[in-house]
Amino acid sequence: MGKETTYINLFRNYREVLRQYSAPLMDAKREAAIGLFEKNGFPGPGDEAYRQCQLNGLLEIDYGMNLYRMSAPAHPSKVFRCEVPSLSTKLFFVVNDVYYPDPKPQKLPQGVLLGSINSILRDHAELMAAYYDRLAGQSTDAFAALNTAMAQDGFLLFVPAGVEIEQPLQLIQLFHGEIEQMANRRNLVILEDGASVKLMICDHSMTRNRCLSNQVTEVFVGEKARLEYYELEMTHPYNTRISNTFIDQHDSSSVFVNGITLNNGVTRNNLTLRMLGKHAESQLSGFCLLDQKQFADYHVSVEHVVPDCSSRQLYKYILDDESRGVFAGKVLVHPNAQKTSAYQSNANLCNSTGARMNALPQLEIYADDVKCSHGSATGQIDESALFYMRSRGLSEQESRMMLKFAFVADIIEGIQLIPLRNRIHNLVGKRFRKQMSACAGCDIC
């Protein structure tokens, strides 16, 4: 319990500070969470879910935390710009784990709540009590429990029934500072019945110090609601991202999730989706581009709880040098979930003898009237295709780059926001040519 003791003692020693700077609803969940964390501890070699994800060395770093809520010297909008041409998003910021309100408040439809999760939980406690920690509180994941115990701020979006936010929302999550630090970011997204929103979350860093993002996102999608949810990670080799995303969706709702890792250090993404209403649909997709000693681990779990729902999963990895990838995808069909349609696919491209990929696709089915399939394949670039392209006058480097691009093209084309799709095309091409280490277009890059 060495590494755990550090955080348990930190919690006990600064318990009053956490209470002072937190909404009562957020604070009320801490004791149970730290108890769970103390009981389970960080995952070790014997924990099957984290067996391939070696975090011990990263957890031994003495990270600082911004418990006293110190602000950045300048508003992030003045020093950071992440614009996707023609997309025209509403832009919001979380620096480390502090939400920064827009200096020029933007008009939103009536009834929409958007901003600091700490502030909104304080001002709308009665409304939010039904949502905060309802999903994460059911998890046994140690990082989710640590987040609940230590989180002080993050992002919250509430869209009331029947409201459609046409303009995409973009949340920029930044690391900034002169020390090695941990940010326990907490996000909450609620779409009531018939609501609709497009949300992009982009992870960047303005420091080259070692940083750890321990993030929990809870998402509630009501009846006939529609959510497009995009995540883009573009950090650096010294950044660690541990993310737990929980999604519940109800009758006739539609959820589209796209997660892309373009540059990182160590990434562990846990995505848990439950289909709780009939005729719900979900599409989950993403890819990871890894080289050097980068590591990315995606664990995706989809539960079909009721009949007549469909889910699709498509995840791909491209690995170079000594990078490592892990994909574990699970589809669980409950006994009552007849007429389920579920598809899961994972494909991986290893381009060096030092690259390693571990894949574990799973189906667990307790209903008999279903259409379910899954598969995983890992291989190398087709030498005959490479020879064909070189015979047409392309260099080996350009030929390999084009074949890599073709490998992930179906996921890029699946992005429903066309300006974002075009932007990802551009970023992926630059990434393959090693012409970028961060998102082009940002002032800090």
Buried (B, 14 or more C-beta within 10 A) or exposed (E): EEBBEBBBEBBEEBBEEBEEBBBEBBBBBBEBBBEBBBEBBBBEEEEEBBBBBEBEEBBEBEBBBBBEBEEBEEBBBEBBBBBBEEBEBBBBBBBBBBBBEBEEEEEBEEEBBBBBBBBBBBEBBEBBEEBBBBBBBEBEBBBBBBBBBBBBBBBBBBBBBBBEBEBBBBBBBBBBBEEBBBBBBBBBBBBBBBBBBBBBBBBBBBBEBBBBBBBBBBBBBBBBBBBBBBBBBBBBBBBBBBBBBBBBBBBBBBBBBBBBBBBBBBBBBBBBBBBBBBBBBBBBBBBBBBBEEBBBBBBBBBBBBBBBBBBBBBBBBBBBEBBBBBBBBBBBBBEEBBBBBBBBBBBBBBBEEEBBBBBBBEBEBEBEEBEBEBEBEBEEBEEEEBEEBBEEEBEEEBBBBBBBBEBBEBBBEBBEBEBBBBBBBBBBBBBBEEEBBBBBBBEBB
